[in-house]
Every structure is written in structure tokens, then in C-alpha cells.
Amino acid sequence: MGGREAVFYVGRVTKSGFEKEDFVNALLDPKPFTDNNNYVWNIVATNELEYDGIKYYYGKLNKANPNSTVKIMTNDYREEIEKDEPDMILCTSEFIYIPIYSGIAFQSIPNSIEQKKFKDVFQNIIETTLGGFFVECKINLIDDLVTFLKRLKQFDSISTIKVSVTPPNPMFGRFWESLRDYLQERNADKVLIKEISKQGKLISKLIELIEVLLRNEEKEIIEYLKLNKISLADAGILMSMDGYGNGRIDGKVGGEKLFIKTHERVLHFTVQKDINNEDVFIKANNIFKRINNERHMEH
């Protein structure tokens, strides 16, 4: 990894129209994707590895120019000339995928492969490899609960909650288990929820729910779930924050209309140069384990 340190973003891979085994096969034998600028992208050098009994996959996302040229010196070193260098690799982003979490951590390369570009290209490669029709692969980043709570507390009122989620398998969060079950009972690959209050008086318990999660006291959580029914919209936002969809909350702050989206303040970590894939796995795995404990994720 070049540079002084590399930034890795942490997310979930959600799948619709294919199974986890199909996704792994696509990682191991992907088809290239050509973007609108005629650059060719593909996932390369994917290896199945294991650390401390946990299986994971390490690979690279490469960007290549099929018509690239480079400047070289002539044999007598008196002039410079251009030479064709087809399919030259322009940049590389490393990633790991951990199946037990449906979790992915990928490197963001400034001005080359930033997080949105990685997500878009990676998703296109998987969908292209699996045939494209009725297949959808998404990477959803995972929100930092503390930051999201601080922003949510600034709202004087909420007028709209919109959320789109895809059911995970096999993991679920206890606070959105009812929504997960609803999706499974309906055999739905995705659900869209939209609640609107024209008076700007939408009732939501999101602040309360996140505060209970952050206190992380098992007895309080058990008691809370016994006494409270969590609305589908609130459960959907929590599910989205855990990496299984996208959500947006509209409201007012000091009389001004504002909104917040999930995945605007997301979890990430850095590694120093020359760190190998095992070190990346350890950092990513620690974050996923912390999320499981903090948000009471279960199988």
C-alpha cells in the first residue's frame, strides 16, 4: 500500500437475486467492467484466507487504460518518445470480504478510487458477472451511532422518514428483528417505507432507541423490547445504519428545513504503509465484532 497510511471504509454487502456462494464465485472469477470513459475495471488476485478460525477473502480492484502510452528515452538517451503500453494499471484499491458479517472493508484512494467510485464499480462488476438481470449487489457503509445521534438531537421536529432496506442473512439486530421477520414472511427482497407529517410532527423514538443501544445494558434492552413496539420506519433507519439499506430524515432545526441521511458519517480505519492483508483483516474484524456487541447483532 502506497503512501504514509491507507484509509479503509467499512460496510456490508447486500444481495438480491443471488446467494452468498454466488457472490464468492464472482469474486474469484469476475468479468471486467468498462466505464463511460473506456477505462476497464476488474477484481483481481482474490484469495481465500483464514485467521483465527474466520474465513475471509482478500482481493484488489484495478483500474486499467486499454489505450495507454508512456514516455520513454531513446536508446541513446538523447530524446524522449511515446510508447504504447496497453492495459496499464492506473490505480489499485485493496479490499477484504468477511462472509460471517457480509462485511467488506475497502481502501479509498484520493482522486482515483474514492469510496463512491469503489462502491459503484465493485457493484457493477459483481452484477455483470452474475448476469445483470434480476440481480442487485450493493455496498452500504456503516454509520457511527454517536455522530448520528448528535445530529438527530439537533432537530426540533421531524416531518419525513424515508428508508429502503434489504433483509440480511443470517445476521440481524434485535431492535429491528421485527422488520427483518416481516420481510422474510412476505418473501420480499426489499422494502420501501415513507412516513410524512405535513404538520412536521412525526413521532419517532429513534433518539431513545439509539441511547438505549449506546448504554449497552442487557437488562435495560430486554425490558425495553418487552414494553415497546418499535415502528417499521424507526427499525428501518436502524437497519440502514447497520449497513442494510439507506435512510433519510427530514425536519427543522431552528426553523430551517434540513435533512440527514444514513451513511454520511461512516466507520473507517487507517493502516500504515506496508501493512499486509492480515493486519487489515484484524482491524476490520475488530470493528465488526464491536458493532455486533454494541448493536446486539445476532445470528
Solvent accessible surface area in square Angstrom, and as a share of the most:
residue,aa,sasa,rsa
1,M,49,0.22
2,G,65,0.62
3,G,53,0.51
4,R,214,0.78
5,E,90,0.40
6,A,5,0.04
7,V,47,0.27
8,F,1,0.00
9,Y,39,0.15
10,V,0,0.00
11,G,0,0.00
12,R,0,0.00
13,V,2,0.01
14,T,12,0.07
15,K,42,0.18
16,S,20,0.13
17,G,54,0.52
18,F,22,0.09
19,E,109,0.49
20,K,46,0.20
21,E,121,0.54
22,D,50,0.26
23,F,0,0.00
24,V,20,0.12
25,N,90,0.46
26,A,1,0.01
27,L,1,0.00
28,L,87,0.43
29,D,111,0.57
30,P,24,0.15
31,K,110,0.47
32,P,78,0.49
33,F,45,0.19
34,T,74,0.43
35,D,22,0.11
36,N,155,0.80
37,N,109,0.56
38,N,99,0.51
39,Y,61,0.23
40,V,43,0.25
41,W,2,0.01
42,N,30,0.15
43,I,3,0.02
44,V,51,0.29
45,A,60,0.46
46,T,21,0.12
47,N,76,0.39
48,E,97,0.44
49,L,59,0.29
50,E,119,0.53
51,Y,74,0.28
52,D,128,0.66
53,G,64,0.62
54,I,34,0.17
55,K,90,0.38
56,Y,5,0.02
57,Y,9,0.03
58,Y,28,0.10
59,G,0,0.00
60,K,65,0.27
61,L,0,0.00
62,N,18,0.09
63,K,33,0.14
64,A,17,0.13
65,N,36,0.19
66,P,38,0.24
67,N,121,0.62
68,S,6,0.04
69,T,64,0.37
70,V,41,0.24
71,K,136,0.58
72,I,67,0.34
73,M,95,0.42
74,T,30,0.18
75,N,153,0.78
76,D,87,0.45
77,Y,163,0.62
78,R,198,0.72
79,E,113,0.50
80,E,107,0.48
81,I,82,0.42
82,E,113,0.51
83,K,102,0.43
84,D,106,0.55
85,E,66,0.30
86,P,85,0.54
87,D,92,0.48
88,M,64,0.29
89,I,98,0.50
90,L,73,0.36
91,C,21,0.13
92,T,43,0.25
93,S,0,0.00
94,E,23,0.10
95,F,1,0.00
96,I,1,0.01
97,Y,0,0.00
98,I,1,0.00
99,P,18,0.11
100,I,75,0.38
101,Y,11,0.04
102,S,9,0.06
103,G,0,0.00
104,I,1,0.00
105,A,0,0.00
106,F,0,0.00
107,Q,11,0.05
108,S,17,0.11
109,I,34,0.17
110,P,98,0.61
111,N,142,0.73
112,S,42,0.27
113,I,0,0.00
114,E,85,0.38
115,Q,55,0.24
116,K,140,0.60
117,K,82,0.35
118,F,0,0.00
119,K,42,0.18
120,D,52,0.27
121,V,4,0.02
122,F,0,0.00
123,Q,17,0.07
124,N,55,0.28
125,I,0,0.00
126,I,0,0.00
127,E,39,0.18
128,T,59,0.34
129,T,24,0.14
130,L,48,0.24
131,G,50,0.48
132,G,36,0.34
133,F,172,0.72
134,F,196,0.82
135,V,22,0.13
136,E,54,0.24
137,C,0,0.00
138,K,81,0.34
139,I,2,0.01
140,N,10,0.05
141,L,1,0.01
142,I,0,0.00
143,D,1,0.01
144,D,40,0.21
145,L,4,0.02
146,V,71,0.41
147,T,40,0.23
148,F,8,0.03
149,L,17,0.09
150,K,133,0.56
151,R,55,0.20
152,L,2,0.01
153,K,105,0.45
154,Q,112,0.50
155,F,26,0.11
156,D,103,0.54
157,S,38,0.25
158,I,23,0.11
159,S,32,0.21
160,T,18,0.11
161,I,1,0.00
162,K,72,0.30
163,V,6,0.04
164,S,28,0.18
165,V,1,0.00
166,T,14,0.08
167,P,34,0.21
168,P,10,0.06
169,N,109,0.56
170,P,55,0.35
171,M,4,0.02
172,F,17,0.07
173,G,1,0.01
174,R,41,0.15
175,F,4,0.02
176,W,3,0.01
177,E,62,0.28
178,S,65,0.42
179,L,0,0.00
180,R,29,0.11
181,D,46,0.24
182,Y,84,0.32
183,L,0,0.00
184,Q,94,0.42
185,E,141,0.63
186,R,166,0.60
187,N,138,0.71
188,A,29,0.22
189,D,87,0.45
190,K,86,0.36
191,V,27,0.16
192,L,134,0.67
193,I,24,0.12
194,K,123,0.52
195,E,57,0.26
196,I,105,0.53
197,S,17,0.11
198,K,191,0.81
199,Q,139,0.62
200,G,14,0.14
201,K,156,0.66
202,L,36,0.18
203,I,156,0.79
204,S,32,0.21
205,K,86,0.36
206,L,2,0.01
207,I,60,0.31
208,E,75,0.33
209,L,2,0.01
210,I,0,0.00
211,E,50,0.23
212,V,3,0.02
213,L,6,0.03
214,L,55,0.28
215,R,124,0.45
216,N,74,0.38
217,E,97,0.43
218,E,81,0.36
219,K,177,0.75
220,E,51,0.23
221,I,0,0.00
222,I,73,0.37
223,E,88,0.39
224,Y,24,0.09
225,L,53,0.26
226,K,150,0.64
227,L,134,0.67
228,N,39,0.20
229,K,190,0.81
230,I,23,0.11
231,S,51,0.33
232,L,77,0.38
233,A,1,0.00
234,D,6,0.03
235,A,0,0.00
236,G,0,0.00
237,I,0,0.00
238,L,5,0.02
239,M,0,0.00
240,S,0,0.00
241,M,1,0.00
242,D,6,0.03
243,G,0,0.00
244,Y,5,0.02
245,G,5,0.05
246,N,82,0.42
247,G,7,0.07
248,R,68,0.25
249,I,0,0.00
250,D,28,0.14
251,G,5,0.05
252,K,86,0.36
253,V,39,0.22
254,G,71,0.68
255,G,63,0.60
256,E,107,0.48
257,K,161,0.68
258,L,78,0.39
259,F,86,0.36
260,I,6,0.03
261,K,88,0.37
262,T,8,0.05
263,H,28,0.13
264,E,68,0.31
265,R,123,0.45
266,V,19,0.11
267,L,18,0.09
268,H,99,0.44
269,F,20,0.08
270,T,48,0.28
271,V,3,0.02
272,Q,101,0.45
273,K,113,0.48
274,D,120,0.62
275,I,49,0.25
276,N,86,0.44
277,N,39,0.20
278,E,76,0.34
279,D,54,0.28
280,V,2,0.01
281,F,1,0.00
282,I,57,0.29
283,K,89,0.38
284,A,0,0.00
285,N,12,0.06
286,N,78,0.40
287,I,22,0.11
288,F,0,0.00
289,K,96,0.41
290,R,110,0.40
291,I,0,0.00
292,N,26,0.13
293,N,102,0.52
294,E,34,0.15
295,R,6,0.02
296,H,23,0.10
297,M,14,0.06
298,E,71,0.32
299,H,132,0.59
